[in-house]
Amino acid sequence: MPEEAILKAKFSALERQKNIYLAGISGQRPAIPIHPDELERQAKEKMTQEAFAYVAGSAGLERTAFQNREGFGRWQIVPRMLRDVSQCDLSTELLGMKIPAPILTAPIGVLEMAHPKADLAVGRAAATLGIPMIFSNQASVPMEKVAEAMEDGLRWFQLYWSKSNDLVASFAHRAEACGCRAIVITLDTTMLGWRTRDLEMAYLPFLRGKGIAQYTSDPVFQRLLDEPDDASTPQPKRRLTWDTIVSLSELLRAYPGGWFGNLRSGRALKAVRKFINIYTNPSLNWNDLAFLRQQTKLPILLKGIVHADDARLALDHGIDGLIVSNHGGRQVDGAISAIEALPNVVAAVNGQIPVLMDSGIRSGADVFKALALGAKAVCVGRPYVYGLALNGEAGVREVLENLVADFELTMRLSGCCSISEISSEMVSR
Ligand SMILES: Cc1cc2nc3c(=O)[nH]c(=O)nc-3n(C[C@H](O)[C@H](O)[C@H](O)COP(=O)(O)O)c2cc1C
């Protein structure tokens, strides 16, 4: 990120705190709740039932989602005193990029379910603060449009490896062309987890044409659409009900090109069918990674690593960085929490490549603990979606600013003036 962007993004926790209290004198409360549970509660009131279930829900009994947060509770910060914390620098360096705080936005798909401005709102909020955004493979807005809205804001691209390597290559080339500075391959979603809340609602947004904008805007995907459907793929038979008509209408609206045009061409339905057939690739394995390496000069990170042996394999395969993550508990219910997995992965990597983490980050203390356990940076997930649902771009900005402010105060009150001072000696179990 250019240095000016970092200067633009000067955070001050004390200013933020002061402004909130001063506004309180004239009876004004923060528009976006400060506590993450209250944030979620208010977002639930604002969102449709389906949208909230999709965002808040996890796999199975949601034990991993619960443990992601509980896991942080098992670590305690041990603050140090008398260290002159009058100045504090939150900035850090990641894969040669200077960032103003060790926080990125996690890739989250189908943001149109939270707010019509979706990825554009998140992109603008992140860029204003200098916080990098990781574009989702399942975005609601094509990456080029979000990149344009972000101007010089730092962005990465997250890839789901589909069944078509041509499509994988096309996504990588587009990401590079629109200024993404790294590619994150998400490994934990070779198929969708057993997402109880979504199943209960019988609701999958992709079937309504939502969250497939990277595909519908892609020349290779469009070419694939022109190929005849695989005859061996059975076409689902739907009963014609009022709900079928509403869903079809939603789909025709979501697909680029206009409602009537899409109805006539049948292309929107075809796109959803094609997407469903190719978007996951259960056969993906370590040998496939070389293909992406040939397609791009960008650093490649792997998201979803929680086992030390996989971290070592990633090193063997020349990977540039890891994101310890269990997808916010949305894939394997009962899987180890991300914060529990982090120290082993960090030890296996032994400083050779940066390790980031997500899943369960809700407060400044969580960010601090993750850094103390060896993460270079963290990705924040659901909380910014709730901010988006409540107040669009401004809501995302507020959530991110609150998290950074909370982190800054945690750092300074623990006796740290810079990121490098946050070490494993500052936490105990
Ligand atoms: C609604 C939703 C959609 C998501 N979509 C994606 C996605 O498209 N790609 C991806 O790699 N991860 C996706 N994730 C996972 C996030 O990147 C991240 O790992 C997770 O949100 C972290 O957990 P937390 O939200 O509990 O902090 C999604 C998560 C949620 C909640």
The ligand as an SDF file (V2000), in Angstrom:
LIG
                    3D

 31 33  0  0  0  0  0  0  0  0999 V2000
  -21.5170  -15.4230    5.3960 C   0  0  0  0  0  0  0  0  0  0  0  0
  -20.1230  -15.9000    5.2210 C   0  0  0  0  0  0  0  0  0  0  0  0
  -19.6100  -16.0740    3.9430 C   0  0  0  0  0  0  0  0  0  0  0  0
  -18.2930  -16.4860    3.7760 C   0  0  0  0  0  0  0  0  0  0  0  0
  -17.7910  -16.5740    2.5120 N   0  0  0  0  0  0  0  0  0  0  0  0
  -16.5080  -16.9380    2.3410 C   0  0  0  0  0  0  0  0  0  0  0  0
  -15.9440  -16.9630    1.0400 C   0  0  0  0  0  0  0  0  0  0  0  0
  -16.5920  -16.6370    0.0510 O   0  0  0  0  0  0  0  0  0  0  0  0
  -14.6610  -17.3660    0.9360 N   0  0  0  0  0  0  0  0  0  0  0  0
  -13.8980  -17.7200    2.0200 C   0  0  0  0  0  0  0  0  0  0  0  0
  -12.7280  -18.0860    1.8670 O   0  0  0  0  0  0  0  0  0  0  0  0
  -14.4020  -17.6630    3.2620 N   0  0  0  0  0  0  0  0  0  0  0  0
  -15.6760  -17.2720    3.4440 C   0  0  0  0  0  0  0  0  0  0  0  0
  -16.1740  -17.1810    4.7030 N   0  0  0  0  0  0  0  0  0  0  0  0
  -15.2820  -17.4330    5.8420 C   0  0  0  0  0  0  0  0  0  0  0  0
  -14.5550  -16.1650    6.2690 C   0  0  0  0  0  0  0  0  0  0  0  0
  -13.5890  -15.7880    5.3350 O   0  0  0  0  0  0  0  0  0  0  0  0
  -13.8540  -16.3390    7.6240 C   0  0  0  0  0  0  0  0  0  0  0  0
  -13.0380  -17.4710    7.5730 O   0  0  0  0  0  0  0  0  0  0  0  0
  -14.8590  -16.4710    8.7650 C   0  0  0  0  0  0  0  0  0  0  0  0
  -15.9110  -15.5520    8.6000 O   0  0  0  0  0  0  0  0  0  0  0  0
  -14.1770  -16.2290   10.0960 C   0  0  0  0  0  0  0  0  0  0  0  0
  -15.0300  -16.5120   11.1460 O   0  0  0  0  0  0  0  0  0  0  0  0
  -15.8270  -15.3690   11.9730 P   0  0  0  0  0  0  0  0  0  0  0  0
  -16.7440  -14.7080   10.9990 O   0  0  0  0  0  0  0  0  0  0  0  0
  -16.5970  -16.1140   12.9990 O   0  0  0  0  0  0  0  0  0  0  0  0
  -14.8000  -14.4600   12.5590 O   0  0  0  0  0  0  0  0  0  0  0  0
  -17.4790  -16.7520    4.8940 C   0  0  0  0  0  0  0  0  0  0  0  0
  -17.9960  -16.5760    6.1760 C   0  0  0  0  0  0  0  0  0  0  0  0
  -19.2900  -16.1290    6.3480 C   0  0  0  0  0  0  0  0  0  0  0  0
  -19.7950  -15.8860    7.7350 C   0  0  0  0  0  0  0  0  0  0  0  0
  1  2  1  0
  2  3  1  0
  2 30  2  0
  3  4  2  0
  4  5  1  0
  4 28  1  0
  5  6  2  0
  6  7  1  0
  6 13  1  0
  7  8  2  0
  7  9  1  0
  9 10  1  0
 10 11  2  0
 10 12  1  0
 12 13  2  0
 13 14  1  0
 14 15  1  0
 14 28  1  0
 15 16  1  0
 16 17  1  0
 16 18  1  0
 18 19  1  0
 18 20  1  0
 20 21  1  0
 20 22  1  0
 22 23  1  0
 23 24  1  0
 24 25  2  0
 24 26  1  0
 24 27  1  0
 28 29  2  0
 29 30  1  0
 30 31  1  0
M  END
$$$$
